[in-house]
Amino acid sequence: MFSYVFFMVAFIIAVVLVQPIEGETNEELHMIQEPLCRFVRSAISQTQFEEEAEARLQQGEFFPVTDPEMGSPLRLENQADRELFESSLTNWLFFEDLARKQQSIIEELLVRCEAKRSGLSVAASVFAQLDVSKRATFVGITHAMLNTQLIDREDGRKMGDTFQLIDELLDIHGENGGTPSDQQFQLILRLAPGAFQKLERAASFERGENHVFHKLFPNSFRQFRRMGLHGQEAGLHISVSPDGLLAEIHIDYRFGLLHLGPANSDVRAQGNHQRHVDRWPVFGFATRRVRVRRAVLQ
């Protein structure tokens, strides 16, 4: 009897002690969107960037980069095109050159952050004011997600690309020497309904747990990759919150001890942009390529 009473008292004390910790964790998870929204509200007041974007949009003549015969995105088999894209990944300049789905995320961000104005030129202005590391992080990760298909391991059924897992963008973490390596070069997202279940069934993602890094997002889904295997060295790492609603997403480009440093997920770091294009050699953005080529070479 004494043992039973002792056990029940200990259990109640444990529950009482755990509840505040869980509450703090949930509160911390759901406050992560605030820094990006503060940036957005400040950025829309910088009208000179909006005017520049509007002038570019008025130029027109933008078209999807596709194979004219197949009507599908170009694979970067031409060395010049490949080098252009690698350079673009490290310093993407123009919002209007992004794929339409990527543009939509930024446009929806204006709505979520209750910005007073919206539209393509406003979204382009916000994108232009992101620092180069945040632009590279956004472009690299969303490009990889657009070109990573989810296949059901049970029946081989296609479940769409990983981009469809996104409900909305909450934050972009670029380079920040004042934070740990696992808090740099990643996107924080709200997941679409059913996204967690799709990841659990995805054949090319290994399910695991985060114990040291990404601890607020303990559910780990790593895309298959292998050192020294051409085209398979880079891979998405999707970490999901305990409730399955939020995700922290980055790209692993390196192995061993190099995997532990911030350069592991920085597409601009030496060799990473090449590994990226080896893994995802599809260029499906909407762009006027001559204009982009000149901008990259400047």
CORRAQUI-V943108 format. One record per residue. N is the residue number from 1. SS is DSSP state (helix for helix, strand for strand, loop for the rest). PSI is psi in radians with two decimals (none if undefined). OMEGA is omega in degrees with one decimal (999 if undefined). Layout:
n=N ss=SS psi=PSI omega=OMEGA
n=N ss=SS psi=PSI omega=OMEGA
This chain:
n=1 ss=loop psi=-0.79 omega=-179.7
n=2 ss=helix psi=-0.71 omega=-179.5
n=3 ss=helix psi=-0.69 omega=-179.7
n=4 ss=helix psi=-0.81 omega=179.7
n=5 ss=helix psi=-0.75 omega=-179.9
n=6 ss=helix psi=-0.74 omega=179.9
n=7 ss=helix psi=-0.76 omega=-178.7
n=8 ss=helix psi=-0.71 omega=178.6
n=9 ss=helix psi=-0.77 omega=179.8
n=10 ss=helix psi=-0.69 omega=-179.7
n=11 ss=helix psi=-0.78 omega=-179.8
n=12 ss=helix psi=-0.74 omega=179.3
n=13 ss=helix psi=-0.73 omega=-179.5
n=14 ss=helix psi=-0.73 omega=179.3
n=15 ss=helix psi=-0.77 omega=-179.7
n=16 ss=helix psi=-0.71 omega=-178.3
n=17 ss=helix psi=-0.59 omega=-176.3
n=18 ss=helix psi=-0.60 omega=-174.0
n=19 ss=helix psi=-0.82 omega=179.0
n=20 ss=helix psi=-0.62 omega=-179.9
n=21 ss=helix psi=-0.78 omega=179.3
n=22 ss=helix psi=-0.70 omega=179.1
n=23 ss=helix psi=-0.76 omega=178.8
n=24 ss=helix psi=-0.69 omega=-179.5
n=25 ss=helix psi=-0.81 omega=179.8
n=26 ss=helix psi=-0.71 omega=179.0
n=27 ss=helix psi=-0.72 omega=179.1
n=28 ss=helix psi=-0.72 omega=179.0
n=29 ss=helix psi=-0.70 omega=-173.9
n=30 ss=helix psi=0.01 omega=175.1
n=31 ss=loop psi=-0.06 omega=-173.1
n=32 ss=loop psi=-0.29 omega=-178.3
n=33 ss=loop psi=-0.27 omega=-171.9
n=34 ss=helix psi=-0.76 omega=-178.7
n=35 ss=helix psi=-0.71 omega=-178.7
n=36 ss=helix psi=-0.69 omega=179.2
n=37 ss=helix psi=-0.64 omega=176.3
n=38 ss=helix psi=-0.72 omega=177.6
n=39 ss=helix psi=-0.80 omega=-178.2
n=40 ss=helix psi=-0.80 omega=-178.1
n=41 ss=helix psi=-0.58 omega=177.4
n=42 ss=helix psi=-0.69 omega=-175.0
n=43 ss=helix psi=-0.59 omega=-176.3
n=44 ss=loop psi=-0.23 omega=177.7
n=45 ss=loop psi=-0.20 omega=-179.5
n=46 ss=loop psi=1.41 omega=-169.8
n=47 ss=helix psi=-0.36 omega=-179.0
n=48 ss=helix psi=-0.60 omega=177.7
n=49 ss=helix psi=-0.64 omega=178.3
n=50 ss=helix psi=-0.70 omega=179.1
n=51 ss=helix psi=-0.71 omega=177.9
n=52 ss=helix psi=-0.75 omega=179.1
n=53 ss=helix psi=-0.72 omega=179.9
n=54 ss=helix psi=-0.67 omega=178.8
n=55 ss=helix psi=-0.69 omega=178.3
n=56 ss=helix psi=-0.71 omega=-179.8
n=57 ss=helix psi=-0.60 omega=-179.7
n=58 ss=helix psi=-0.36 omega=179.6
n=59 ss=helix psi=-0.51 omega=177.7
n=60 ss=loop psi=-2.76 omega=177.7
n=61 ss=loop psi=0.44 omega=175.1
n=62 ss=loop psi=2.48 omega=-177.8
n=63 ss=strand psi=2.70 omega=177.3
n=64 ss=strand psi=2.42 omega=175.2
n=65 ss=loop psi=1.75 omega=-178.3
n=66 ss=strand psi=2.83 omega=173.3
n=67 ss=loop psi=2.04 omega=-175.1
n=68 ss=loop psi=-0.44 omega=-179.4
n=69 ss=loop psi=-0.69 omega=-174.7
n=70 ss=loop psi=-0.35 omega=-178.2
n=71 ss=loop psi=0.43 omega=-178.7
n=72 ss=loop psi=2.84 omega=-179.4
n=73 ss=strand psi=2.52 omega=179.9
n=74 ss=strand psi=2.40 omega=167.2
n=75 ss=strand psi=2.47 omega=-173.5
n=76 ss=loop psi=1.20 omega=-179.8
n=77 ss=loop psi=-0.42 omega=176.4
n=78 ss=loop psi=2.26 omega=-174.8
n=79 ss=helix psi=-0.67 omega=-179.7
n=80 ss=helix psi=-0.75 omega=178.1
n=81 ss=helix psi=-0.68 omega=179.3
n=82 ss=helix psi=-0.82 omega=-179.6
n=83 ss=helix psi=-0.64 omega=176.9
n=84 ss=helix psi=-0.81 omega=-178.3
n=85 ss=helix psi=-0.71 omega=177.1
n=86 ss=helix psi=-0.75 omega=178.8
n=87 ss=helix psi=-0.67 omega=179.6
n=88 ss=helix psi=-0.64 omega=-179.7
n=89 ss=helix psi=-0.62 omega=-175.3
n=90 ss=helix psi=-0.32 omega=179.1
n=91 ss=loop psi=1.25 omega=-179.9
n=92 ss=loop psi=2.26 omega=-170.8
n=93 ss=loop psi=-0.70 omega=-166.0
n=94 ss=loop psi=2.17 omega=177.2
n=95 ss=helix psi=-0.72 omega=-174.9
n=96 ss=helix psi=-0.16 omega=176.3
n=97 ss=helix psi=-0.08 omega=177.8
n=98 ss=loop psi=2.77 omega=172.6
n=99 ss=loop psi=2.67 omega=-175.7
n=100 ss=helix psi=-0.64 omega=179.8
n=101 ss=helix psi=-0.64 omega=177.7
n=102 ss=helix psi=-0.72 omega=177.4
n=103 ss=helix psi=-0.70 omega=-176.4
n=104 ss=helix psi=-0.62 omega=179.3
n=105 ss=helix psi=-0.74 omega=179.8
n=106 ss=helix psi=-0.70 omega=177.5
n=107 ss=helix psi=-0.74 omega=179.2
n=108 ss=helix psi=-0.48 omega=177.2
n=109 ss=helix psi=-0.66 omega=178.5
n=110 ss=helix psi=-0.70 omega=-180.0
n=111 ss=helix psi=-0.81 omega=-177.8
n=112 ss=helix psi=-0.64 omega=-178.3
n=113 ss=loop psi=0.11 omega=176.8
n=114 ss=loop psi=0.74 omega=175.0
n=115 ss=loop psi=2.57 omega=-174.7
n=116 ss=loop psi=-0.35 omega=180.0
n=117 ss=loop psi=2.72 omega=179.9
n=118 ss=loop psi=-3.03 omega=-178.6
n=119 ss=loop psi=2.89 omega=-176.9
n=120 ss=helix psi=-0.76 omega=-177.0
n=121 ss=helix psi=-0.61 omega=177.4
n=122 ss=helix psi=-0.78 omega=177.5
n=123 ss=helix psi=-0.69 omega=178.1
n=124 ss=helix psi=-0.65 omega=178.0
n=125 ss=helix psi=-0.75 omega=178.2
n=126 ss=helix psi=-0.79 omega=179.7
n=127 ss=helix psi=-0.73 omega=-177.8
n=128 ss=helix psi=-0.47 omega=-176.9
n=129 ss=helix psi=-0.12 omega=171.0
n=130 ss=loop psi=2.48 omega=177.4
n=131 ss=loop psi=2.84 omega=-170.3
n=132 ss=helix psi=-0.58 omega=-179.0
n=133 ss=helix psi=-0.60 omega=178.7
n=134 ss=helix psi=-0.67 omega=176.3
n=135 ss=helix psi=-0.78 omega=-179.9
n=136 ss=helix psi=-0.68 omega=178.9
n=137 ss=helix psi=-0.81 omega=179.9
n=138 ss=helix psi=-0.86 omega=-176.6
n=139 ss=helix psi=-0.82 omega=-177.3
n=140 ss=helix psi=-0.84 omega=-176.4
n=141 ss=helix psi=-0.79 omega=-178.5
n=142 ss=helix psi=-0.59 omega=175.6
n=143 ss=helix psi=-0.77 omega=178.4
n=144 ss=helix psi=-0.69 omega=-179.2
n=145 ss=helix psi=-0.65 omega=177.8
n=146 ss=helix psi=-0.47 omega=-173.6
n=147 ss=loop psi=0.36 omega=174.5
n=148 ss=loop psi=1.94 omega=-177.7
n=149 ss=strand psi=2.53 omega=176.5
n=150 ss=strand psi=2.16 omega=179.5
n=151 ss=strand psi=2.26 omega=179.4
n=152 ss=strand psi=2.15 omega=-177.0
n=153 ss=loop psi=-0.33 omega=-177.8
n=154 ss=loop psi=-0.80 omega=-173.7
n=155 ss=loop psi=0.05 omega=178.3
n=156 ss=loop psi=0.19 omega=-178.4
n=157 ss=loop psi=2.43 omega=176.0
n=158 ss=strand psi=2.28 omega=-177.9
n=159 ss=strand psi=0.32 omega=-179.8
n=160 ss=strand psi=3.10 omega=178.7
n=161 ss=strand psi=2.90 omega=-177.4
n=162 ss=helix psi=-0.32 omega=176.2
n=163 ss=helix psi=-0.54 omega=-179.5
n=164 ss=helix psi=-0.14 omega=175.9
n=165 ss=helix psi=-0.26 omega=-174.2
n=166 ss=strand psi=2.26 omega=168.8
n=167 ss=strand psi=-0.92 omega=176.5
n=168 ss=strand psi=2.71 omega=178.9
n=169 ss=strand psi=2.26 omega=180.0
n=170 ss=strand psi=-0.63 omega=-179.2
n=171 ss=strand psi=2.75 omega=174.7
n=172 ss=strand psi=2.12 omega=176.7
n=173 ss=strand psi=2.00 omega=175.2
n=174 ss=loop psi=-2.60 omega=-179.2
n=175 ss=loop psi=2.26 omega=179.5
n=176 ss=loop psi=1.71 omega=-177.6
n=177 ss=loop psi=-0.22 omega=-179.5
n=178 ss=loop psi=0.00 omega=179.6
n=179 ss=loop psi=2.77 omega=177.8
n=180 ss=loop psi=2.81 omega=-177.2
n=181 ss=helix psi=-0.54 omega=-177.8
n=182 ss=helix psi=0.09 omega=175.7
n=183 ss=helix psi=0.33 omega=178.7
n=184 ss=loop psi=2.69 omega=173.4
n=185 ss=loop psi=0.99 omega=179.7
n=186 ss=strand psi=2.83 omega=174.4
n=187 ss=strand psi=2.49 omega=171.7
n=188 ss=strand psi=2.19 omega=-172.4
n=189 ss=strand psi=2.65 omega=163.8
n=190 ss=strand psi=2.25 omega=-176.1
n=191 ss=strand psi=2.60 omega=175.7
n=192 ss=loop psi=2.73 omega=177.1
n=193 ss=loop psi=2.33 omega=178.3
n=194 ss=loop psi=-0.03 omega=-176.9
n=195 ss=helix psi=-0.75 omega=-178.5
n=196 ss=helix psi=-0.71 omega=-179.8
n=197 ss=helix psi=-0.64 omega=176.4
n=198 ss=helix psi=-0.75 omega=179.5
n=199 ss=helix psi=-0.65 omega=178.6
n=200 ss=helix psi=-0.51 omega=-177.1
n=201 ss=helix psi=-0.16 omega=-172.7
n=202 ss=strand psi=2.23 omega=-174.7
n=203 ss=loop psi=-0.60 omega=-172.8
n=204 ss=loop psi=0.11 omega=179.3
n=205 ss=strand psi=2.26 omega=178.9
n=206 ss=strand psi=2.20 omega=-179.9
n=207 ss=strand psi=2.38 omega=178.1
n=208 ss=strand psi=-2.85 omega=179.2
n=209 ss=strand psi=2.51 omega=175.0
n=210 ss=loop psi=2.08 omega=-178.6
n=211 ss=loop psi=-0.54 omega=-176.9
n=212 ss=loop psi=-0.88 omega=178.7
n=213 ss=loop psi=2.74 omega=177.7
n=214 ss=loop psi=0.74 omega=-172.4
n=215 ss=loop psi=-0.43 omega=176.7
n=216 ss=loop psi=-0.23 omega=-179.0
n=217 ss=loop psi=1.32 omega=-168.8
n=218 ss=loop psi=-0.38 omega=-178.3
n=219 ss=strand psi=2.02 omega=-172.8
n=220 ss=strand psi=2.31 omega=174.8
n=221 ss=strand psi=1.89 omega=-177.4
n=222 ss=strand psi=2.24 omega=174.9
n=223 ss=strand psi=2.43 omega=-179.3
n=224 ss=loop psi=2.35 omega=173.7
n=225 ss=loop psi=2.82 omega=-177.6
n=226 ss=loop psi=2.36 omega=-179.9
n=227 ss=loop psi=2.33 omega=175.9
n=228 ss=loop psi=-0.06 omega=179.4
n=229 ss=loop psi=1.91 omega=-174.4
n=230 ss=loop psi=2.26 omega=179.8
n=231 ss=loop psi=-0.02 omega=-178.0
n=232 ss=loop psi=0.25 omega=-177.5
n=233 ss=loop psi=-0.57 omega=177.1
n=234 ss=loop psi=2.63 omega=179.0
n=235 ss=strand psi=2.53 omega=176.9
n=236 ss=strand psi=2.49 omega=171.1
n=237 ss=strand psi=1.98 omega=-178.1
n=238 ss=strand psi=2.03 omega=178.7
n=239 ss=strand psi=2.30 omega=-170.5
n=240 ss=strand psi=2.47 omega=-180.0
n=241 ss=loop psi=2.83 omega=-178.0
n=242 ss=loop psi=-0.57 omega=-179.4
n=243 ss=loop psi=-0.04 omega=177.4
n=244 ss=loop psi=0.22 omega=-174.7
n=245 ss=loop psi=-0.51 omega=-176.3
n=246 ss=strand psi=2.71 omega=179.8
n=247 ss=strand psi=2.61 omega=174.9
n=248 ss=strand psi=2.09 omega=-172.0
n=249 ss=strand psi=2.26 omega=173.4
n=250 ss=strand psi=3.09 omega=175.7
n=251 ss=strand psi=2.26 omega=171.8
n=252 ss=strand psi=2.16 omega=178.4
n=253 ss=loop psi=-0.29 omega=-170.8
n=254 ss=loop psi=2.97 omega=-176.1
n=255 ss=loop psi=2.96 omega=176.1
n=256 ss=helix psi=-2.51 omega=-179.3
n=257 ss=helix psi=-0.51 omega=178.8
n=258 ss=helix psi=-0.38 omega=178.5
n=259 ss=helix psi=-0.36 omega=-174.6
n=260 ss=helix psi=-0.27 omega=-178.7
n=261 ss=loop psi=2.84 omega=-179.3
n=262 ss=helix psi=-0.50 omega=-179.9
n=263 ss=helix psi=-0.30 omega=177.8
n=264 ss=helix psi=-0.65 omega=-173.5
n=265 ss=helix psi=0.14 omega=-179.4
n=266 ss=loop psi=1.90 omega=-177.2
n=267 ss=loop psi=-0.34 omega=-178.9
n=268 ss=loop psi=-0.31 omega=-176.3
n=269 ss=loop psi=2.70 omega=-174.6
n=270 ss=loop psi=2.19 omega=176.9
n=271 ss=loop psi=-0.35 omega=-175.2
n=272 ss=helix psi=-0.71 omega=-179.2
n=273 ss=helix psi=-0.50 omega=177.2
n=274 ss=helix psi=-0.72 omega=176.8
n=275 ss=helix psi=-0.61 omega=179.2
n=276 ss=helix psi=-0.88 omega=-177.1
n=277 ss=helix psi=-0.55 omega=174.8
n=278 ss=helix psi=-0.67 omega=-177.0
n=279 ss=helix psi=-0.68 omega=-175.4
n=280 ss=loop psi=1.30 omega=-172.6
n=281 ss=loop psi=0.72 omega=-179.4
n=282 ss=strand psi=2.24 omega=-178.6
n=283 ss=strand psi=1.72 omega=-173.8
n=284 ss=loop psi=0.45 omega=-178.6
n=285 ss=loop psi=2.83 omega=172.3
n=286 ss=strand psi=2.08 omega=-172.3
n=287 ss=strand psi=2.71 omega=166.9
n=288 ss=loop psi=1.75 omega=-164.1
n=289 ss=helix psi=-0.60 omega=178.9
n=290 ss=helix psi=-0.75 omega=179.9
n=291 ss=helix psi=-0.76 omega=179.9
n=292 ss=helix psi=-0.74 omega=-178.6
n=293 ss=helix psi=-0.77 omega=179.4
n=294 ss=helix psi=-0.69 omega=-179.3
n=295 ss=helix psi=-0.70 omega=-179.1
n=296 ss=helix psi=-0.66 omega=-176.4
n=297 ss=helix psi=-0.28 omega=-180.0
n=298 ss=loop psi=none omega=999
